[in-house]
Amino acid sequence: MQRKFYLLIAVPVILFMAGCGSSTKQIIEDEMGFKHKSINKKIEITVSLKYLLSLPAGYDESKKYPLVIFLHGSGERGNNLNKVKKHGIPYEIVQGKTFPFIMVAPQCPGDDEEWNIYALNTLYQEIISQYNIDLKRVYLTGLSMGGYGTWKFAKTFPQYFAAIAPVCGGGNPDSICVLKDVPVWAFHGAKDNTVPIAEADTLVKSLKGCGGNVKFTIYPDLGHNSWTKTYSNPELYDWLLSQKKKQ
């Protein structure tokens, strides 16, 4: 029995605090005549994400399942969810692969947008509230722009993930050490002219420098498309599912 894709739309609302510092009744004025003031207000924003959801064959609501979140690249942005099936885990499922985990693949809505961490966090909260997820076995992976999103999302919420697998991505190494307890398997093509391998190498070396559990697979003959070989490799899924949070 093959699994089906469910096409869903989430339009949740999240709250956050905006502004710098705390508001104060005292107005400070410096020697140059500048008044030092602040604002602290609660505002509401609405985030909207379409996403693909794939459940394992024989899904049983009474059982806990691992969750894999997949983030696509820049070419799959927009409002047509079929584009998300073009690469990565959704593509493998289209080709007939079956997996023992719940897969969620959101779509970045705008052609010029990047992954919104607050939207991804809202989606995560939505999924774990609706499905029986094993919170010790939540995994994150993505390619290209989704590789950047994987590093960024994991750095923002390291407590969520048992392991991550960024593919041909990069990012800012600042605060990378928050991932020192999250196993990482990164992938990159040595001949990548779109996202230079130095982008991933910097993150990997920085994470290793603070004692992180990270390994780095470099494909010597591949360019930017290092995702086809990665996501068709059963070893990736065996490795992900073997990782489990201690707490």
Stockholm file with secondary structure:
# STOCKHOLM 1.0

chainA/1-247         MQRKFYLLIAVPVILFMAGCGSSTKQIIEDEMGFKHKSINKKIEITVSLKYLLSLPAGYDESKKYPLVIFLHGSGERGNNLNKVKKHGIPYEIVQGKTFPFIMVAPQCPGDDEEWNIYALNTLYQEIISQYNIDLKRVYLTGLSMGGYGTWKFAKTFPQYFAAIAPVCGGGNPDSICVLKDVPVWAFHGAKDNTVPIAEADTLVKSLKGCGGNVKFTIYPDLGHNSWTKTYSNPELYDWLLSQKKKQ
#=GR chainA/1-247 SS CCCCEEEEEECCEEEEEESSSCCCSCCEECTTSCEECCCCEEEEEECCEEEEEECCTTCCTTSCEEEEEEECCGGGCSSCGGGGGGSHHHHHHHTTCCCSSEEEEEECCSTTCCCCHHHHHHHHHHHHHHSCEEEEEEEEEEETHHHHHHHHHHHHCGGGCSEEEEESCCCCCTTGGGGTTSCEEEEEETTCSSSCHHHHHHHHHHHHHTTCCEEEEEETTCCSCCHHHHHTCHHHHHHHHHCCCCC
#=GC SS_cons         CCCCEEEEEECCEEEEEESSSCCCSCCEECTTSCEECCCCEEEEEECCEEEEEECCTTCCTTSCEEEEEEECCGGGCSSCGGGGGGSHHHHHHHTTCCCSSEEEEEECCSTTCCCCHHHHHHHHHHHHHHSCEEEEEEEEEEETHHHHHHHHHHHHCGGGCSEEEEESCCCCCTTGGGGTTSCEEEEEETTCSSSCHHHHHHHHHHHHHTTCCEEEEEETTCCSCCHHHHHTCHHHHHHHHHCCCCC
//
